[in-house]
Amino acid sequence: MSALPTHAIPVGASERPGKDARHLRVVTAEDAARIAAQRRAGFAAVGADRWARLQAIPPEPRVEAQVAPLVLTEGGRIALRIAAGAAAVVLALVVGGLLGFALRGVPVAGESVVVGAGDTLWSIAAAERPASDVRDTIAQIVSLNGLESATVHPGQLLVLPAGD
């Protein structure tokens, strides 16, 4: 709050004799400047005092977090064993199924024969298994030897299916 100087009244003096006006008084421009400077200095002193007190407070000590070692309880060990057993069973079933699928229909190898001049798969299959269907035996010979067709050449080594 500010007041315009109307006439010079000493600070602390009242306009009416016998009445002390403590809450409001009229001051000169010089007095207003002096009071403002005192207030600024006082605020600066208070700020500096607060800053000094904050610097004097020691920082909180840092507490490093301690990590507890992992401890597996008896129930946890049992659960881990059950999980490992279940994983082993699933793995065995998957591998067994894949192997069974891969080996299904593959004839078992028996003896081998060298193709002679004039031999065909039909003649070799008929000589190997005269009682069975020759076409099935030819398919097994082609499968066992990885042939692309039923054509054979003299001197070629063929693996024959095992006899039933």
Number of C-alpha atoms within 10 A of each C-alpha: 3 9 12 9 13 9 9 10 14 13 11 13 15 16 13 8 7 8 9 13 12 9 5 12 17 21 20 17 13 9 13 15 12 12 12 12 12 12 12 12 12 12 12 12 12 12 12 12 12 12 11 11 10 11 10 9 8 7 8 6 6 6 6 6 6 6 6 6 6 6 7 10 9 9 9 11 11 12 12 13 12 12 12 12 12 12 12 12 12 12 12 12 12 12 12 12 12 12 11 11 10 10 11 9 10 11 17 13 15 10 10 12 12 14 17 14 10 9 14 17 20 14 13 21 22 17 11 16 14 12 8 12 11 19 13 11 22 21 16 22 22 19 17 17 14 10 13 8 8 12 10 17 13 12 11 10 14 20 18 24 23 13 11 5
